């Protein structure tokens, strides 16, 4: 099992998930701040780094951060909501910088429910393009799902929908809500 460190490269986000545990703030790491954390991970013997947010693709230095991690000899993953990775050029650019692995968050196979949960009417369509773009770029894509009141009864439908469409998907991560966290408190259902 790989020893991975996490870096929250920004608190900004382009969605408004009802269950988000990460309140949006104007905080975005600079390239130098991220490099210092990567250096620390390398010194500690970590195998890789997971870049997260907010939405990491909103950090303008993301490609440089990935490139630096790659130059230090550690794997680099991104956890994303997939909205900007619907742009094939962005995916190819990040992969060319050394991105090894992408985790894309999707919470429902129903476009209306996905929109309701994320506050973004185009969320599911963008995610489906992002999954294909990442796969076409030759790197691994995994799925993250936050289990909540609205999707708990349809998780099997979500998995079937995604695997039928993308048979290369093999790894699903199920995240549970902490009702004491931020938006979950505002949206207790």
N, C-alpha and C positions, 0 to 999 in steps of 0.2 A: 504494500500500500504506500502510495506517495505521501510525502510530508509536504503539505501545501500551506502557504501563507496567504492571507487575504489583505487586499488594499482597497479601501473605499476611495476611488479616484475622483468622485464628485458626489454631492448630495442633490444635484439638480435631476429632474426627471421630466419626461415628456408624456407621462400618463398620470392618472390620479386614482390609483387602485384603492378601492374601498377598505381593504384590509392591510394597507401598507404599514410596516413597522418602522419605517425610516422617514421621518418628516423632512420635507424638502427645505433646504437652506441654500444660501449662495456659496457655500464652501466647495471649492474645487481645488484639488491638489495641483501644485506646479510640477513640472518635469523633475526639477531638482528634489522636491520632497518625495516624489515617488521613487526616484533613483536611490535616495538614502534608505528607504524602506526595503527596496530590492537588495541593496548591498547588505543590509542586516540579515535578510533571509539567506543570502548566499553564505555569509559568515557562519550562520547557524546550521548550515547543511541542508536547507530546504531543497526539495526537488523542483518546486514550481511555485507560481503565484497565481492567484485568482483575482482579477480586477472586477470590482463591483461598484455599486452606487447606492443610491440614485441610479441613474442610467449612464454607464461608463462611456457610451459612444457620444455623450454630450461634452466630454472633456476634450478640448482641441488638441491636447498633447497625447492622446491615447496611442496613436501610432508610434510616437517616439518612446513612450513608456514600454510598449510591447517590444520595440526594437532593442531597448536597453536591457530588458529582462533576457531576451534571446542572446544578446551579446555576452551576458554574464553566465550563460550556459544553463539557464533554468527554463522549464516549460512555462507557457503563459496561456491562461484561460480567461474568458470573459463571461460574466453572468449578465444577460441583457434581456430587455423586454422585446427585442427583435425589430422594433419599429424602424430604426435607421438602417438595420442590416437587410431590409427589403431592397436596399440599393446595392446591386451587385458590385459596383465599382468600389464602394466602401469595404465590403467584405474582402475583395481581392487585395485591396491596399493593406488592410490589417493582416491578412495572411502573408503577404510579401514582407511585412515587418517582423514576422515570426509568431503570429498567433497560432496556437496548436489545437485549441479546443474551445467550443462555445456551448454554453448552457442558455437555452431560451425559455423564458417563462410564458406558459400558456395555461389558462385556467378553465377553458370550456371549448367544446367543439361547436357550440351554438354561437354564431356571430353576434346575436343580440345579447346573450348572456356575457360573452367576453367583453363586449362594449360596456355593458352595465357595470361589470366588475372593475374595468380599467379606466372608464371615463373616456374611451377613445373608440369611435364608431368603426374605424378602419383597422383596429388592433389585430383581429384574427387574419384578415387578408394579408396584412403586412408580415405577420408571423409565418404564414405558410410560404410566402416568397423568401423570407429570411432563412427558414430551414433548408429550402432547396438551394439557395445561394451558398450557404455554408457547406453543404454537402458537395455541391459542384466545385467548390474551391479546394476540396480534398481533405478537409479536416473533420474531426468528430463533432457531432452535435448531440447534446442531451436535452431532455425536457425537464423543467422545474414547474411544479404546480403547487399553489397554496390552497390547501383544503379549507373550505369554509361552508357555511350553511347553504349557500346557493349551488355549489357544485359537488358536494359530498356524495350525492346519490347518482351522479353521472360520470364518475371517474372512469368506470369501465368503458363507457361510450367514448370518452375522450381518447383513451389509449387505443381502442379499436380504430377510431377515425384517423389518428395519426399514423399508426402502424400500417394500415391499409394504404394510406397515401404515400407514406415514407417507410418502406420496409427496412431501411438501414437503421432506423431508430431502435436502440437496444437498452437505453438506460433512462429511467424516469425517477425523479427525486420528488418525494412528497413532503411538503412543508406544512406544519401545523400552525394555526393561529395562536398567538398569545393575546387574549382579550384585554390585557392591561396595557397593550402597546398602542399609542397614538391613534391612527384612524380606526383601528378595531374598536377602540373605546367610543369613538363618535358613531360607529356603525355596528352596534352590538349584534345585529342579526347576521 
